Amino acid sequence: MSTDTALRTATAHAVAPLPAAQLLWRFDDETATTAWQGLHDQLMGGRSSGSVGFKSVGSPSLAYPDTPEAQPCGVFCGDVSLANGGGFASVRATLPHPVPVGRAQAVVLEACGFGRPFKLALHLHPEADGVQHQVVFQAPPHWALVRLRLSDFKPTRRGRTLPMAEVLSTDHIHQLGLLTTERVAGGFMLGLRAIWLV
């Protein structure tokens, strides 16, 4: 079975999508969600807000339709405001140990979305202001495994795409980030159960 086929046919429920998958983050308890810290447009005078909260039992919108109860999950949610030139919300978490990219080909998220695109960021340095690689993704309105190819991640710094940066395959991931992508006012929500490197 190919990697793509395995990802399409895998059942979610926070089970590793492939035997060789490296777990980057699992949102299975409150401690795992409080480690995510907000970095919003308030740094530049904006008024957007966002955080990652823990749900021990999901609501119907964060549940599998064929199960009586939802499993624990993290929820990245908040409100984007365009006031004072703002328009984005983001959160970031430091991995317990740097994870080498090695021969990995993709990042896989077990996620549930609500019609709005987001960005996943891989930080190659422990410094908050270092280079990060970002990719835009959109999760379906039900729990699913979302595969993001490493070749699609773009190097950025301070919101600007860089013409040259570290090659992902030769580095380590120190931090993960989640960001809203569009300057569109209003609430947002993204459910997450786990993130793997595969």
Secondary structure as UniProt FT lines:
FT   HELIX           3..9
FT   TURN            13..14
FT   TURN            19..20
FT   STRAND          22..26
FT   HELIX           30..34
FT   STRAND          37..38
FT   HELIX           41..44
FT   STRAND          49..55
FT   HELIX           60..62
FT   TURN            65..66
FT   STRAND          73..80
FT   HELIX           83..85
FT   STRAND          90..100
FT   TURN            102..103
FT   STRAND          106..113
FT   STRAND          118..123
FT   TURN            128..129
FT   STRAND          132..137
FT   STRAND          144..149
FT   HELIX           150..152
FT   STRAND          154..157
FT   TURN            158..159
FT   STRAND          160..161
FT   HELIX           168..170
FT   STRAND          172..180
FT   STRAND          186..197
//
